Amino acid sequence: MNIAPQTFDLSSRVKLEQLSSTEISIVKKVKSRIIKKDALKIIDIANKIRSHNPEIKVSLSCTNNICSKSVNLLEENQIKVNSNLIY
């Protein structure tokens, strides 16, 4: 189920999906590769979500185009990466 990003004071361009009562996924459908700069933005989004409710787990749903450094950076910040979306 989709969630309105305004609930967490985020831009309307951010796509959020409720996976369970305790997990929210940030959805990124991009044709280009997700790089470190993008990962830092995703971490900022996750931190805003966690500031509203610290018990929520945040994950990223994206295509397979994500660099390994970005995956490591996201996992260090407790963001699980699901790279199974099809564009």
C-alpha positions in Angstrom: 0.0 0.0 0.0 1.4 3.4 -0.9 1.9 6.0 1.8 1.7 9.8 1.3 5.3 11.2 1.7 3.8 14.3 3.3 3.1 12.2 6.4 6.9 12.3 7.1 7.5 15.9 5.8 9.0 14.6 2.5 8.7 15.8 -1.1 5.7 14.5 -3.1 8.3 13.0 -5.5 9.3 10.4 -3.0 7.5 7.1 -3.4 6.8 5.1 -0.2 5.2 1.8 0.2 4.0 0.1 3.5 5.4 -3.4 3.6 4.1 -4.2 7.1 3.1 -2.4 10.2 6.7 -1.9 11.1 8.4 -1.6 7.7 8.3 1.1 5.0 10.1 0.8 1.7 11.4 3.7 -0.4 10.7 2.9 -4.0 13.2 4.0 -6.7 12.5 3.2 -10.3 15.3 4.8 -12.3 16.9 3.8 -15.5 20.4 4.9 -14.5 22.6 3.4 -11.8 22.1 4.3 -8.2 25.4 5.8 -7.0 26.8 7.0 -3.7 25.2 10.5 -4.1 21.8 8.9 -4.5 22.4 6.6 -1.5 23.1 9.6 0.7 19.8 11.1 -0.3 18.0 7.8 0.5 19.7 7.8 3.9 18.4 11.4 4.5 14.9 10.2 3.6 15.2 7.2 5.9 16.4 9.4 8.8 13.3 11.7 8.3 11.0 8.7 8.5 12.8 7.4 11.6 12.6 10.8 13.3 8.8 10.4 13.2 8.8 6.8 14.5 12.2 5.3 15.5 10.7 1.8 15.6 10.0 1.7 11.8 12.4 -0.3 9.7 13.3 1.3 6.3 14.2 -0.6 3.1 14.9 0.3 -0.5 13.1 -1.3 -3.4 14.9 -0.6 -6.6 16.1 -2.0 -9.9 19.3 -4.1 -10.1 21.3 -1.0 -11.2 22.9 -0.1 -7.9 26.6 0.1 -7.2 28.2 -2.0 -4.5 29.5 1.0 -2.6 25.9 2.3 -2.3 24.6 -1.1 -1.1 27.3 -1.2 1.6 26.6 2.4 2.6 22.8 1.7 2.9 23.3 -1.5 4.9 25.7 0.4 7.3 22.7 2.7 7.9 20.3 -0.2 8.6 18.5 0.1 5.2 17.8 -3.2 3.6 18.1 -3.3 -0.2 15.6 -5.2 -2.3 16.8 -5.0 -5.9 14.1 -6.9 -7.6 11.9 -4.2 -9.2 11.4 -4.5 -13.0 11.4 -1.2 -14.8 
